[in-house]
C-alpha cells in the first residue's frame, strides 16, 4: 500500500469520541449518563439518610434500649417486692 491509499482509508469525519474512545457521540453520552446516575445512587446509598452510618447508629441505640429495658425490669421487680412487703405489713 502506498501513502495515498492509506490517506483515503482515513475517515476525516470521525468525532473525537470515535477517534479516541471508539464510541459514537450518542453512545458516549449515554454511557456517561449511566455512570453519572450510578455514582449519584451510590453516593446517596453510602452518605444519605439510608447510609451505613445511620444503620450503625440505630444498632447502638437498640443495644442502649435493651440495656435500659433490663435496668427497668430490675427496678420494677425491686419496687414490686417493696410494695408487697408494705402491703403485708399493713394487712397485719
C-alpha positions as protocol buffer text, in pm:
chain_id: "A"
residue {
  index: 1
  type: UNK
  ca { x: 0 y: 0 z: 0 }
}
residue {
  index: 2
  type: UNK
  ca { x: 122 y: 344 z: -75 }
}
residue {
  index: 3
  type: UNK
  ca { x: 60 y: 664 z: 121 }
}
residue {
  index: 4
  type: UNK
  ca { x: -230 y: 777 z: -96 }
}
residue {
  index: 5
  type: UNK
  ca { x: -425 y: 460 z: -30 }
}
residue {
  index: 6
  type: UNK
  ca { x: -367 y: 496 z: 346 }
}
residue {
  index: 7
  type: UNK
  ca { x: -491 y: 857 z: 340 }
}
residue {
  index: 8
  type: UNK
  ca { x: -802 y: 753 z: 152 }
}
residue {
  index: 9
  type: UNK
  ca { x: -886 y: 494 z: 419 }
}
residue {
  index: 10
  type: UNK
  ca { x: -870 y: 752 z: 700 }
}
residue {
  index: 11
  type: UNK
  ca { x: -1217 y: 884 z: 777 }
}
residue {
  index: 12
  type: UNK
  ca { x: -1183 y: 1257 z: 845 }
}
residue {
  index: 13
  type: UNK
  ca { x: -1543 y: 1278 z: 967 }
}
residue {
  index: 14
  type: UNK
  ca { x: -1474 y: 1082 z: 1286 }
}
residue {
  index: 15
  type: UNK
  ca { x: -1573 y: 1261 z: 1603 }
}
residue {
  index: 16
  type: UNK
  ca { x: -1330 y: 1294 z: 1893 }
}
residue {
  index: 17
  type: UNK
  ca { x: -1505 y: 1020 z: 2089 }
}
residue {
  index: 18
  type: UNK
  ca { x: -1488 y: 783 z: 1792 }
}
residue {
  index: 19
  type: UNK
  ca { x: -1125 y: 866 z: 1735 }
}
residue {
  index: 20
  type: UNK
  ca { x: -1004 y: 823 z: 2094 }
}
residue {
  index: 21
  type: UNK
  ca { x: -1263 y: 604 z: 2265 }
}
residue {
  index: 22
  type: UNK
  ca { x: -1412 y: 406 z: 1981 }
}
residue {
  index: 23
  type: UNK
  ca { x: -1763 y: 522 z: 2070 }
}
residue {
  index: 24
  type: UNK
  ca { x: -2007 y: 733 z: 1878 }
}
residue {
  index: 25
  type: UNK
  ca { x: -2104 y: 1062 z: 2038 }
}
residue {
  index: 26
  type: UNK
  ca { x: -2453 y: 935 z: 2128 }
}
residue {
  index: 27
  type: UNK
  ca { x: -2321 y: 619 z: 2292 }
}
residue {
  index: 28
  type: UNK
  ca { x: -2060 y: 821 z: 2478 }
}
residue {
  index: 29
  type: UNK
  ca { x: -2326 y: 1049 z: 2630 }
}
residue {
  index: 30
  type: UNK
  ca { x: -2547 y: 750 z: 2713 }
}
residue {
  index: 31
  type: UNK
  ca { x: -2259 y: 575 z: 2889 }
}
residue {
  index: 32
  type: UNK
  ca { x: -2160 y: 898 z: 3064 }
}
residue {
  index: 33
  type: UNK
  ca { x: -2519 y: 944 z: 3188 }
}
residue {
  index: 34
  type: UNK
  ca { x: -2540 y: 588 z: 3319 }
}
residue {
  index: 35
  type: UNK
  ca { x: -2209 y: 619 z: 3504 }
}
residue {
  index: 36
  type: UNK
  ca { x: -2314 y: 955 z: 3650 }
}
residue {
  index: 37
  type: UNK
  ca { x: -2650 y: 822 z: 3772 }
}
residue {
  index: 38
  type: UNK
  ca { x: -2483 y: 515 z: 3920 }
}
residue {
  index: 39
  type: UNK
  ca { x: -2236 y: 739 z: 4102 }
}
residue {
  index: 40
  type: UNK
  ca { x: -2515 y: 954 z: 4242 }
}
residue {
  index: 41
  type: UNK
  ca { x: -2706 y: 644 z: 4355 }
}
residue {
  index: 42
  type: UNK
  ca { x: -2402 y: 501 z: 4533 }
}
residue {
  index: 43
  type: UNK
  ca { x: -2332 y: 838 z: 4695 }
}
residue {
  index: 44
  type: UNK
  ca { x: -2685 y: 859 z: 4833 }
}
residue {
  index: 45
  type: UNK
  ca { x: -2666 y: 499 z: 4946 }
}
residue {
  index: 46
  type: UNK
  ca { x: -2340 y: 550 z: 5134 }
}
residue {
  index: 47
  type: UNK
  ca { x: -2385 y: 904 z: 5265 }
}
residue {
  index: 48
  type: UNK
  ca { x: -2760 y: 974 z: 5256 }
}
residue {
  index: 49
  type: UNK
  ca { x: -3039 y: 908 z: 5504 }
}
residue {
  index: 50
  type: UNK
  ca { x: -3020 y: 533 z: 5433 }
}
residue {
  index: 51
  type: UNK
  ca { x: -2647 y: 513 z: 5487 }
}
residue {
  index: 52
  type: UNK
  ca { x: -2440 y: 263 z: 5679 }
}
residue {
  index: 53
  type: UNK
  ca { x: -2368 y: 529 z: 5941 }
}
residue {
  index: 54
  type: UNK
  ca { x: -2740 y: 557 z: 6020 }
}
residue {
  index: 55
  type: UNK
  ca { x: -2760 y: 178 z: 6039 }
}
residue {
  index: 56
  type: UNK
  ca { x: -2472 y: 164 z: 6288 }
}
residue {
  index: 57
  type: UNK
  ca { x: -2621 y: 446 z: 6497 }
}
residue {
  index: 58
  type: UNK
  ca { x: -2954 y: 265 z: 6511 }
}
residue {
  index: 59
  type: UNK
  ca { x: -2777 y: -54 z: 6611 }
}
residue {
  index: 60
  type: UNK
  ca { x: -2605 y: 125 z: 6901 }
}
residue {
  index: 61
  type: UNK
  ca { x: -2936 y: 284 z: 7004 }
}
residue {
  index: 62
  type: UNK
  ca { x: -3103 y: -58 z: 7001 }
}
residue {
  index: 63
  type: UNK
  ca { x: -2841 y: -202 z: 7237 }
}
residue {
  index: 64
  type: UNK
  ca { x: -2883 y: 105 z: 7464 }
}
residue {
  index: 65
  type: UNK
  ca { x: -3262 y: 48 z: 7473 }
}
residue {
  index: 66
  type: UNK
  ca { x: -3216 y: -322 z: 7551 }
}
residue {
  index: 67
  type: UNK
  ca { x: -2990 y: -232 z: 7844 }
}
residue {
  index: 68
  type: UNK
  ca { x: -3247 y: 22 z: 7960 }
}
residue {
  index: 69
  type: UNK
  ca { x: -3522 y: -244 z: 7947 }
}
residue {
  index: 70
  type: UNK
  ca { x: -3315 y: -479 z: 8164 }
}
residue {
  index: 71
  type: UNK
  ca { x: -3246 y: -200 z: 8414 }
}
residue {
  index: 72
  type: UNK
  ca { x: -3614 y: -101 z: 8432 }
}
residue {
  index: 73
  type: UNK
  ca { x: -3722 y: -464 z: 8479 }
}
residue {
  index: 74
  type: UNK
  ca { x: -3483 y: -495 z: 8774 }
}
residue {
  index: 75
  type: UNK
  ca { x: -3611 y: -168 z: 8918 }
}
residue {
  index: 76
  type: UNK
  ca { x: -3970 y: -284 z: 8872 }
}
residue {
  index: 77
  type: UNK
  ca { x: -3900 y: -613 z: 9049 }
}
residue {
  index: 78
  type: UNK
  ca { x: -3746 y: -425 z: 9342 }
}
residue {
  index: 79
  type: UNK
  ca { x: -4042 y: -187 z: 9365 }
}
residue {
  index: 80
  type: UNK
  ca { x: -4291 y: -477 z: 9349 }
}
residue {
  index: 81
  type: UNK
  ca { x: -4105 y: -655 z: 9627 }
}
residue {
  index: 82
  type: UNK
  ca { x: -4118 y: -340 z: 9838 }
}
residue {
  index: 83
  type: UNK
  ca { x: -4489 y: -292 z: 9757 }
}
residue {
  index: 84
  type: UNK
  ca { x: -4582 y: -644 z: 9863 }
}
residue {
  index: 85
  type: UNK
  ca { x: -4379 y: -610 z: 10184 }
}
residue {
  index: 86
  type: UNK
  ca { x: -4564 y: -289 z: 10268 }
}
residue {
  index: 87
  type: UNK
  ca { x: -4896 y: -448 z: 10178 }
}
residue {
  index: 88
  type: UNK
  ca { x: -4819 y: -746 z: 10404 }
}
residue {
  index: 89
  type: UNK
  ca { x: -4724 y: -516 z: 10691 }
}
residue {
  index: 90
  type: UNK
  ca { x: -5043 y: -309 z: 10657 }
}
residue {
  index: 91
  type: UNK
  ca { x: -5257 y: -626 z: 10643 }
}
residue {
  index: 92
  type: UNK
  ca { x: -5130 y: -747 z: 10982 }
}
